[in-house]
Every structure is written in structure tokens, then in C-alpha cells.
């Protein structure tokens, strides 16, 4: 069980490391982002994190993605 958790963490770290290259089109939001820019970041987070099985890890994935793109809102993992 401990090995499975460790493997999950390693996979999550790898996914987050690739995210900078996988979603270059997603904007890093400035001071006054448009709704369209914010939606691009939401969609990028959803695409990146949808395959994470554990709810807590998925939420962390989305929060990290939002932080990378300066989106300051509570993540929705729906």
C-alpha cells in the first residue's frame, strides 16, 4: 500500500512537470483576466487532472495548475 501511494505521488509529480509544456497555450493570468482566459485555465486543469483517481490528489493537481497560471479561485473537480 505504501508503494502504491509513492507511485501515485511520482506519477502526479511527472504530470505536473509536463504541464508547463502540455498547456503552453493556456495564459498565465495577469491583474485583469478576461472570463475567456480564466476558462482556458479551468479547461486546462480539467484536461490535465481528469485521469487522477484519488479525489484529494485530483484537487491538489487542480490547485497546483491554478497556482501556476495565477487563477485565484477555489478549484472545482467536477
C-alpha positions as CSV (number, residue, x, y, z in Angstrom):
1,X,0.0,0.0,0.0
2,X,2.9,2.3,0.8
3,X,4.5,1.6,-2.6
4,X,1.2,2.3,-4.4
5,X,0.9,5.7,-2.7
6,X,4.6,6.5,-3.5
7,X,4.0,5.5,-7.1
8,X,0.9,7.8,-7.3
9,X,2.9,10.7,-6.0
10,X,5.7,10.1,-8.5
11,X,3.2,10.0,-11.4
12,X,1.5,13.2,-10.1
13,X,4.8,15.0,-10.0
14,X,5.6,13.9,-13.5
15,X,2.2,15.1,-14.8
16,X,2.8,18.4,-13.1
17,X,6.3,18.7,-14.6
18,X,4.9,18.1,-18.1
19,X,2.0,20.5,-17.6
20,X,4.2,23.5,-18.5
21,X,4.8,22.0,-21.9
22,X,1.5,20.4,-22.5
23,X,-0.5,23.6,-22.0
24,X,1.7,26.4,-23.3
25,X,-1.4,28.0,-24.9
26,X,-3.0,28.5,-21.5
27,X,-2.4,32.0,-20.3
28,X,-0.6,33.0,-17.1
29,X,-3.2,35.4,-15.9
30,X,-2.4,39.0,-15.1
31,X,-4.1,41.6,-13.0
32,X,-7.4,41.8,-15.0
33,X,-8.0,38.4,-16.7
34,X,-11.0,38.0,-19.0
35,X,-13.6,35.3,-18.4
36,X,-12.3,33.6,-21.6
37,X,-8.7,33.5,-20.2
38,X,-9.9,32.1,-16.9
39,X,-12.0,29.5,-18.7
40,X,-8.9,28.4,-20.7
41,X,-7.1,27.8,-17.4
42,X,-10.1,25.9,-15.9
43,X,-10.3,23.7,-19.0
44,X,-6.5,23.1,-19.0
45,X,-6.7,22.0,-15.4
46,X,-9.6,19.7,-16.1
47,X,-7.8,18.1,-19.1
48,X,-4.6,17.6,-17.1
49,X,-6.1,16.3,-13.9
50,X,-9.1,14.2,-15.1
51,X,-7.2,10.9,-15.0
52,X,-6.1,11.3,-11.4
53,X,-8.2,8.7,-9.5
54,X,-7.9,9.9,-5.9
55,X,-10.2,12.9,-5.2
56,X,-7.6,14.6,-2.8
57,X,-4.8,14.2,-5.3
58,X,-7.0,15.5,-8.2
59,X,-7.9,18.6,-6.1
60,X,-4.2,19.1,-5.4
61,X,-3.4,18.8,-9.1
62,X,-6.1,21.4,-10.0
63,X,-4.9,23.8,-7.2
64,X,-1.3,23.5,-8.4
65,X,-2.3,24.1,-12.0
66,X,-4.4,27.2,-11.0
67,X,-1.4,28.5,-9.0
68,X,0.9,28.0,-12.0
69,X,-1.5,30.1,-14.1
70,X,-2.3,32.7,-11.4
71,X,-6.0,31.8,-11.2
72,X,-7.2,32.7,-7.8
73,X,-10.4,30.8,-7.2
74,X,-11.4,27.6,-5.5
75,X,-10.9,24.6,-7.7
76,X,-13.9,22.6,-9.0
77,X,-13.1,19.0,-9.7
78,X,-16.5,18.2,-11.4
